[in-house]
Amino acid sequence: MPARRRQRLILALVALLVSIPGAVPAAVADDRPFREFDESFKNWKLYCQLWTGTRQVECELSTRGINDRTARLVWLRSTDRWREGLRFRVSADSLDLDRLVRVWADRAVFKPDSPCKAFRFETNTCAVSDPDINRRMVEKIAPAPEVSIVGQSPAGEKTEVRFPLSGFREAVERSEAIRALAGRPWATSAGGN
């Protein structure tokens, strides 16, 4: 076999190995400045990055809606700055976020009446921007089977979008364990940490 042909074959084999997940030795992947965690807990997906140099942790917990698969409930957590708490992303056709939106958990409405306000950085998103209200809401919903947001459609009809909470507590606990690896607390101040 000519040397050029052998060299092309070796390069093709290396390219093939790199494209197969898990085929590249761990030592090659360890030169990244962060560690990734991508895990599922029943209905919840957890994705975190732990930046070893700065000890910064960024995590996203998310689930899809039960009765509206385009809807998502997302919570971004960071050790560097407050990320605006729980966010309910819904279709513009299902809920009018400019009207009153109530959050229900464990068969009771969460107080204050409308803790979720339109989030200006993401379309059709309602965010629990107050850190204390967000903390209380997480405590309230963690043991519940589901959480829902109730409001009105653009046509004025009562609308409810439900989200499953199965696996939520486990995802939160796992994000806490990843944060503990960095040895830093989550940012919880709305004033930008």
Buried (B, 14 or more C-beta within 10 A) or exposed (E): EEEEEEEEEEEEEEEEEEEEEEEEEEEEEEEEEBBEBEBEBBBBBBBBBBBEEEBBBBBBBBBBBBEBEEBBBBBBBBBBBBBBBBBBBBBEEBBBBEEEBBBBBBEEEBEEEBBBBBBEEEEBBBBBBBBEBBEBBBEBBBEBEBBBBBBBBEEEEEBBBBBBBEBBBBBBEBBEEBBEBBEBEBBBEBEEE
